[in-house]
Amino acid sequence: MKDEKSSVTKGTRKGFSRRTMLKGSAAAAGVAIGSGAIKGFPTIWAQNIKDVELRIAGLSVSNMPQVEELAKKDLGLTIKMQAIDIPVIIQRGLTQPKSVDILDTVYLAMKVIWPSGNFQAIDANKIKLWDKVVGTFKTGKLDSDAWYGQGQNPSSVQFVASPDAKQFSPEQTEYLSVLPFINNADTLGIRPDLIGHKVESWKELINPEFKGKAALIGFPGIGFMDAAMALEAEGLVKYEDKGNPTKQEIDATVDILQDLKNAGHWRSFWNTFIDSVNLMASGEVVIQSMWSPAVTAVKSKGIPCEYVALKEGYRSWGLGLMLPSHLEGLKLDAAYEYLNWMYSGVPGAFFARQGYYSPVPETVKATLEPYEWDFWYEGKPAEKDIIDPFGTTIDKAGSVRDGGSYKDRMGRVAIWNTIPSENEYLTQKWNSFIAT
């Protein structure tokens, strides 16, 4: 059966063959860990933990000094994080896997990185709260009413059949290619004070009204999908699967984007988080591809900025942690401690206060203040001012989170970030479009 919003055919997945290790104590421990009632991180040899150093590299949205310090405090080991962009993440995974102990990767890169054999499968039996992970990463849908979405649904690259498997399993197994730790549903960011009407559709991205004040993310795969959402909403191109376009669909899309560029529609093609923040904060751009924390960053400056809920749905993504094949012994044990720590409430709450979601909402709920949970996850009006992780007030009491509840956002995923089959062709066409 096909989702009404997707051409992707959904299937059912079988459960694990053996899960008795987790079903008792770990299930009962979920809330306790999140609330801080269970102590004892780390559980590996305490006398040696001070000698362990974990090198972690990934996107700047998750590899930041504050997260590094939280991990050091709770785990007692040395953490060294490095912020890199998506192309470098892929390059590290393929050619320099020994340069990291944990690769903080994007799900869209899994079909490129995993077959290299440079990473080892994660044993789900060693992830204490794996049974608490939401269905998004197991069956592909948050709940039975959710959209499956086009593109690369995370569940399609989540499991492998054995520790040494190079391909993904279509069914749930005990072996994970990557451990999900944050995800979100992206849409367009706007400056409501500089736009004269309500924005309800992706097609507004190419509205002539915003000539010279619109921007796209420069990364080919994501920028193309945002553009495809807009062009399809306007009725200019019909795609079979926007996450995996044909050469003909790529040509049609890039031709229209080039025409818009020639007409002066695009102000910028940004590549970094801070670029998107500066473009919006300055007023140079009033509508653009945007990430949730970038909207938060603009609002923290006292500048109006909204993440709009669009009728065609969201473009979604996930980040995950991979273990390189060279990890063994004490360092591998330490890496598993870090993976398990990611499902505790501490990092989950930190990321929630920027607008991100955890695969284990239960521990986040136990860590956030009730009014914070209601605002970030339930979509309810804020009972108090909302403070980000850095101490800045970003929403006043009475405000409602853009896009509403967790279910509203992650239940309406139109497309998942994807590296398509024709990626080389798309990248060539995209780079030519950006350069000319």
C-alpha positions in Angstrom: 0.0 0.0 0.0 1.3 3.5 -0.9 1.2 6.5 1.4 -1.1 9.2 0.1 1.8 11.6 0.2 4.5 9.3 -1.2 5.3 7.0 -4.1 7.3 4.8 -1.7 5.8 1.4 -1.0 5.6 0.6 2.7 6.2 -2.7 4.1 6.1 -4.3 7.5 9.1 -5.3 9.5 9.6 -8.3 11.8 10.5 -8.0 15.4 13.8 -9.0 17.0 14.5 -12.7 17.5 16.0 -12.2 20.9 15.4 -9.2 23.1 15.0 -10.7 26.6 18.1 -8.9 27.8 16.4 -5.5 27.4 12.8 -6.1 28.0 12.9 -6.2 31.8 15.4 -3.9 33.5 16.1 -1.5 30.7 12.4 -0.8 30.0 11.8 0.0 33.7 14.9 2.1 33.8 13.9 4.6 31.0 12.4 7.3 33.1 14.8 6.8 36.0 17.8 7.4 33.7 16.3 10.5 32.2 15.4 11.9 35.6 18.8 11.3 37.1 17.6 8.7 39.6 20.0 6.2 38.1 23.6 7.2 38.4 26.8 5.5 37.6 27.9 6.7 34.2 30.3 5.2 33.2 29.9 1.6 34.0 33.2 0.5 32.5 36.4 0.2 34.5 36.5 3.4 36.5 40.2 3.2 37.2 41.0 3.4 33.4 38.3 5.7 32.2 40.4 8.8 32.7 42.8 7.5 30.2 40.2 7.1 27.4 39.8 9.8 24.7 37.0 9.7 22.2 37.4 11.7 19.0 34.0 12.7 17.6 33.4 14.5 14.4 30.2 15.7 12.8 27.9 18.7 12.1 28.2 21.9 14.1 24.6 21.6 15.3 25.6 18.6 17.5 29.4 18.9 18.0 29.7 22.0 20.2 31.6 22.8 23.4 28.5 22.6 25.5 27.8 19.0 24.5 31.4 18.1 24.9 31.4 19.4 28.5 28.1 17.7 29.4 29.5 14.4 28.2 32.8 14.8 30.0 31.0 15.6 33.2 28.7 12.6 33.1 31.1 10.0 31.6 34.4 11.0 33.2 36.4 10.5 30.0 38.0 12.9 27.6 35.8 14.0 24.7 37.2 15.9 21.7 34.6 17.1 19.2 35.2 18.6 15.8 32.6 20.3 13.7 32.7 19.5 10.0 30.3 19.8 7.1 28.4 17.0 5.2 31.0 16.5 2.4 33.8 16.2 4.9 31.7 13.7 7.0 31.4 11.6 3.9 35.0 12.0 3.0 36.2 11.0 6.5 33.9 8.0 6.5 35.3 6.7 3.2 39.0 7.6 3.4 39.9 8.5 7.0 37.8 6.4 9.3 40.7 6.0 11.8 40.7 9.8 12.3 37.6 9.5 14.5 36.4 7.1 17.2 32.7 8.1 16.6 31.5 9.5 13.4 28.5 11.8 13.9 26.9 11.4 10.5 23.8 12.2 8.5 21.4 9.4 7.6 21.4 10.6 4.0 25.1 9.5 3.7 24.6 5.9 5.0 24.2 4.3 1.5 27.6 5.8 0.6 29.5 5.2 3.9 28.3 1.9 5.2 29.2 -0.4 2.2 32.8 0.8 2.6 33.3 -1.7 5.4 35.0 1.0 7.5 32.5 0.8 10.3 31.2 -2.0 12.6 27.7 -2.8 13.4 26.3 -1.6 16.7 24.9 -4.4 18.9 21.4 -3.3 19.8 21.6 -5.5 22.9 24.2 -3.1 24.3 21.9 -0.1 23.9 20.0 -0.1 27.1 17.0 1.9 25.8 16.8 0.6 22.2 13.3 -0.7 23.0 12.2 2.9 23.7 13.3 4.3 20.4 10.4 5.6 18.4 9.0 3.9 15.3 10.5 6.5 12.9 13.8 4.5 12.9 12.3 1.0 13.1 9.1 0.9 11.0 9.7 4.2 9.2 6.7 6.0 10.7 6.3 7.7 14.1 2.8 6.2 14.4 0.2 4.5 12.3 -1.2 7.8 11.0 2.2 9.3 10.1 3.4 9.8 6.5 6.2 7.5 5.4 7.7 10.1 3.1 9.6 10.0 -0.2 13.4 9.7 -0.4 15.5 7.6 2.0 13.4 6.8 5.0 15.8 6.2 8.0 14.4 2.8 8.6 15.6 1.6 5.2 19.3 2.0 6.3 18.9 1.3 10.0 19.5 -2.4 10.2 22.0 -5.0 8.9 21.7 -8.7 9.0 25.0 -9.5 10.7 28.1 -7.7 12.2 30.0 -8.0 8.9 27.1 -7.3 6.5 27.8 -4.6 3.8 24.2 -4.2 2.8 21.1 -3.1 4.8 18.4 -5.4 6.0 14.8 -4.8 5.0 13.8 -6.2 8.4 14.6 -5.3 12.0 17.6 -7.1 13.4 19.8 -6.9 16.4 22.5 -5.1 14.5 22.4 -1.4 13.7 24.4 0.4 11.0 24.1 3.7 13.0 22.6 4.9 16.2 19.9 7.6 15.8 20.3 10.5 18.3 18.6 13.6 17.0 16.2 14.4 14.1 13.9 17.1 13.0 11.5 18.1 10.3 12.7 21.1 8.3 10.7 23.7 6.4 11.2 27.3 5.3 12.3 30.1 7.5 10.7 33.5 7.0 10.9 37.1 8.4 7.2 37.7 9.1 7.8 41.4 9.7 9.2 41.8 6.2 6.6 39.6 4.4 3.2 41.0 3.8 1.1 37.8 3.8 0.8 34.4 5.4 3.1 31.8 4.1 1.4 28.3 3.8 3.1 26.6 0.8 6.5 25.7 -0.4 5.8 27.5 -3.6 6.4 30.8 -1.8 10.1 30.1 -2.1 9.9 31.0 -5.8 7.2 33.7 -5.5 8.4 36.7 -7.6 7.4 38.9 -4.7 10.6 37.8 -3.0 13.0 38.4 -5.9 16.5 39.1 -4.6 15.5 38.1 -1.1 15.2 34.3 -1.3 18.0 31.8 -0.5 18.6 28.1 -0.8 21.1 25.8 1.0 24.0 25.2 -1.3 24.5 21.5 -0.6 23.2 19.8 -3.8 21.0 17.0 -2.4 19.2 19.2 0.2 19.0 22.3 -1.9 17.5 20.3 -4.8 14.8 18.8 -2.5 13.8 22.2 -1.2 13.6 23.5 -4.7 11.7 20.4 -5.8 9.1 20.9 -3.0 8.6 24.5 -4.3 8.4 23.6 -8.0 6.0 20.8 -7.5 3.8 22.9 -5.2 3.7 25.5 -7.9 2.8 22.8 -10.5 5.9 23.3 -12.6 7.4 19.8 -12.2 5.8 16.5 -11.2 8.2 14.1 -9.6 7.9 10.3 -9.1 10.1 10.6 -6.0 11.7 14.0 -5.2 14.3 12.2 -3.1 15.4 10.1 -6.1 14.8 12.2 -9.2 15.5 11.0 -12.7 17.9 12.8 -15.1 14.9 14.3 -16.9 13.5 15.6 -13.6 16.9 17.0 -12.6 17.3 18.8 -15.9 13.8 20.3 -15.6 14.4 21.5 -12.1 17.8 23.0 -12.7 16.6 24.8 -15.8 13.9 26.5 -13.8 16.3 27.4 -11.0 18.7 28.8 -13.5 16.0 31.0 -15.1 15.2 32.3 -11.6 18.8 33.0 -10.9 19.2 34.8 -14.2 16.2 36.9 -13.2 17.9 37.8 -9.9 15.6 35.8 -7.7 18.2 34.1 -5.5 20.1 36.3 -3.0 22.4 33.5 -1.8 23.2 29.8 -1.7 24.4 29.3 1.9 26.5 26.4 3.1 27.0 27.0 6.8 24.6 27.5 9.7 25.9 30.9 10.6 25.5 32.1 7.0 21.8 31.3 7.1 21.5 33.1 10.5 23.3 36.2 9.2 21.3 36.4 6.0 18.0 36.3 7.8 19.0 38.5 10.7 20.3 41.2 8.4 17.0 41.2 6.4 18.9 40.5 3.2 16.8 37.4 2.9 13.2 37.1 4.0 12.5 33.4 2.9 14.9 30.6 2.7 15.9 27.0 3.4 16.5 27.0 7.1 17.3 24.7 10.1 15.4 24.9 13.4 18.4 26.1 15.5 19.1 28.8 12.9 15.6 30.2 13.5 16.2 30.0 17.2 19.5 31.9 16.8 17.8 34.7 14.8 15.0 35.0 17.4 17.6 35.1 20.2 18.8 38.4 18.7 15.4 39.8 19.2 14.6 39.6 15.5 11.2 38.1 14.3 11.8 34.8 12.5 9.4 31.9 12.0 9.6 28.3 10.9 6.4 27.9 8.8 4.2 24.9 8.8 3.5 24.3 5.1 0.6 22.3 3.7 2.7 20.0 1.6 4.6 18.7 4.6 8.2 18.8 5.9 11.6 17.8 4.6 13.1 15.7 7.4 16.5 14.3 8.4 18.3 12.4 11.1 21.8 12.3 12.6 23.3 9.1 13.9 26.5 7.8 15.5 28.7 5.3 13.7 31.5 3.2 15.2 34.6 2.7 13.1 36.0 -0.8 12.6 39.2 0.0 14.4 37.5 0.5 17.8 38.1 -2.4 20.3 38.7 -3.1 23.9 38.3 -0.3 26.5 37.8 2.4 23.8 35.0 0.4 22.2 33.4 0.1 25.7 33.8 3.8 26.2 32.1 4.5 22.8 29.1 2.4 23.9 28.9 4.4 27.1 28.7 7.5 25.0 26.1 6.0 22.7 24.0 5.1 25.8 24.5 8.5 27.3 22.9 10.0 24.2 19.7 8.3 25.2 19.8 9.8 28.7 17.8 12.9 29.3 20.7 15.3 29.6 21.7 15.6 25.9 18.1 15.1 24.8 17.0 18.1 26.8 19.9 20.2 25.6 19.0 19.5 21.9 15.2 19.9 22.7 15.8 23.5 23.8 17.1 24.2 20.3 14.1 22.5 18.7 15.5 19.0 17.9 13.9 15.7 18.8 15.4 12.7 20.5 14.6 9.1 19.4 13.8 8.4 23.1 11.3 11.2 24.1 10.6 9.5 27.4 13.9 10.4 29.0 13.7 13.9 27.6 10.3 14.4 29.1 11.7 13.3 32.5 14.5 15.9 32.2 12.8 19.0 30.8 10.6 21.1 33.0 6.9 20.3 32.3 6.2 23.6 30.6 9.2 23.1 28.3 8.0 19.6 27.4 4.6 21.0 26.6 6.0 23.7 24.4 8.7 21.7 22.5 7.0 18.4 22.1 3.2 18.9 22.7 2.9 22.2 20.8 1.1 23.9 23.7 1.3 27.6 24.5 4.3 28.3 26.7 3.3 28.8 30.4 6.6 30.6 30.9 9.3 32.3 28.8 11.2 29.7 26.8 15.0 29.7 27.3 17.5 28.1 24.9 20.4 26.1 26.2 22.6 29.2 26.2 20.4 31.2 28.5 18.7 33.4 25.9 14.9 33.9 26.0 13.7 32.9 22.5 9.9 32.8 23.0 7.7 34.6 25.4 5.0 33.1 27.6 1.9 32.4 25.6 3.7 31.6 22.3 3.4 28.4 20.5 6.1 26.5 18.8 6.2 26.9 15.0 4.7 23.8 13.4 3.0 22.6 16.5 3.6 19.3 18.2 6.1 16.5 17.7 3.4 14.3 16.2 2.3 17.1 13.8 5.8 17.7 12.6 7.3 14.2 12.4 4.0 12.8 11.4 3.9 14.9 8.2 7.2 14.2 6.6 6.9 14.6 2.8 10.5 13.8 2.0 13.6 12.6 3.8 17.1 13.9 3.0 18.7 11.6 0.5 21.7 11.0 -1.7 19.9 9.9 -4.9 20.8 7.3 -7.4 21.7 10.0 -9.9 23.8 11.9 -7.4 26.8 12.4 -9.6 24.7 13.8 -12.4 22.7 16.0 -9.9 25.8 17.3 -8.3 27.4 18.2 -11.6 24.2 20.0 -12.8 23.8 21.7 -9.4 27.4 22.9 -9.1 27.2 24.3 -12.7 24.0 26.1 -11.7 25.6 27.6 -8.6 28.7 28.6 -10.5 27.1 30.3 -13.5 
